[in-house]
Amino acid sequence: MRHTIMMGCMALVLATSAGADSLNKCIDAQGQVTYSNLPCRNAREVRAVEPAKAASARQCDSLTDKLGTVFDKMDQARRKGYTQEQMNKWNQEVKALETKKQQSGCF
């Protein structure tokens, strides 16, 4: 009896951990979208979704360093005088780097 209970518990744990690796996008009859690691129930449409892979620590550090360099340039330019065109260029660069960090999963 005890052996049967242990086997049942192990099977449950394995089934739960196997399902946790997948992500499902469920769309119901009203068009409402739900994301879940559980199978979709009563869904009009079901899609498997691959979660975005996080960037490595080295990639995140590199993006952070690039942002720091741009901020340093902007700070120096503010002290010495700058053109609005140059500041606009740096602001676009900052925006692009921050977007890249966010998309890479760097927080």
C-alpha positions as CSV (number, residue, x, y, z in Angstrom):
1,M,0.0,0.0,0.0
2,R,2.7,2.4,1.0
3,H,4.7,1.6,-2.2
4,T,1.6,2.4,-4.3
5,I,1.1,5.8,-2.7
6,M,4.7,6.7,-3.2
7,M,4.5,5.7,-6.9
8,G,1.4,7.7,-7.3
9,C,3.0,10.8,-5.7
10,M,6.1,10.4,-7.9
11,A,4.0,10.1,-11.1
12,L,2.1,13.3,-10.0
13,V,5.3,15.2,-9.5
14,L,6.7,14.1,-12.8
15,A,3.5,15.0,-14.7
16,T,3.4,18.4,-13.0
17,S,7.0,19.3,-13.8
18,A,6.7,18.1,-17.4
19,G,3.7,20.4,-17.9
20,A,5.5,23.4,-16.4
21,D,7.9,23.5,-19.2
22,S,5.2,24.3,-21.8
23,L,3.2,27.5,-22.2
24,N,-0.3,27.4,-23.9
25,K,-2.1,30.4,-25.4
26,C,-5.9,29.7,-25.0
27,I,-8.5,31.7,-26.9
28,D,-12.1,31.3,-25.7
29,A,-15.3,31.8,-27.6
30,Q,-15.4,35.5,-26.7
31,G,-11.9,36.0,-28.0
32,Q,-10.3,36.4,-24.5
33,V,-6.7,35.3,-24.4
34,T,-5.3,33.4,-21.5
35,Y,-1.8,32.0,-21.1
36,S,-1.3,29.0,-18.9
37,N,1.1,26.1,-18.3
38,L,-1.9,23.9,-17.9
39,P,-3.8,22.4,-20.9
40,C,-6.6,24.7,-22.3
41,R,-10.2,23.8,-21.5
42,N,-13.2,24.8,-23.6
43,A,-10.9,27.0,-25.8
44,R,-11.8,27.9,-29.4
45,E,-8.1,28.0,-30.3
46,V,-5.0,26.6,-28.6
47,R,-1.4,27.4,-29.5
48,A,1.8,26.3,-27.9
49,V,4.0,29.3,-27.1
50,E,7.8,29.2,-26.8
51,P,8.9,31.5,-24.0
52,A,11.6,34.0,-24.9
53,K,15.0,32.9,-23.8
54,A,16.8,35.2,-21.4
55,A,20.1,36.6,-22.4
56,S,23.2,35.6,-20.7
57,A,24.7,37.7,-17.9
58,R,27.5,38.7,-20.2
59,Q,25.0,40.0,-22.8
60,C,23.1,41.9,-20.1
61,D,26.3,43.4,-18.7
62,S,27.4,44.5,-22.2
63,L,24.1,46.3,-22.9
64,T,24.3,48.0,-19.5
65,D,27.9,49.1,-20.2
66,K,26.8,50.5,-23.6
67,L,24.0,52.4,-21.9
68,G,26.4,53.8,-19.3
69,T,28.7,55.0,-22.0
70,V,25.9,56.8,-23.8
71,F,24.8,58.4,-20.5
72,D,28.4,59.5,-19.7
73,K,28.6,61.2,-23.2
74,M,25.3,62.9,-22.6
75,D,26.4,64.2,-19.2
76,Q,29.7,65.5,-20.5
77,A,27.9,67.2,-23.4
78,R,25.4,68.9,-21.0
79,R,28.4,70.4,-19.1
80,K,30.2,71.7,-22.2
81,G,27.2,72.5,-24.4
82,Y,25.6,70.4,-27.0
83,T,23.5,70.4,-30.1
84,Q,19.9,69.3,-29.9
85,E,20.6,67.0,-32.9
86,Q,23.3,65.2,-31.0
87,M,21.1,64.8,-27.9
88,N,18.3,63.4,-30.1
89,K,20.7,60.9,-31.5
90,W,21.8,59.8,-28.1
91,N,18.2,59.6,-26.8
92,Q,17.4,57.3,-29.7
93,E,20.4,55.2,-28.9
94,V,19.3,55.0,-25.2
95,K,15.8,54.0,-26.3
96,A,17.1,51.3,-28.6
97,L,19.4,49.8,-25.9
98,E,16.7,49.8,-23.3
99,T,14.3,48.1,-25.7
100,K,17.0,45.5,-26.4
101,K,17.6,44.9,-22.7
102,Q,13.9,44.5,-22.1
103,Q,13.5,42.1,-25.0
104,S,16.5,40.1,-23.9
105,G,15.0,39.6,-20.4
106,C,17.7,41.7,-18.7
107,F,16.2,43.4,-15.6
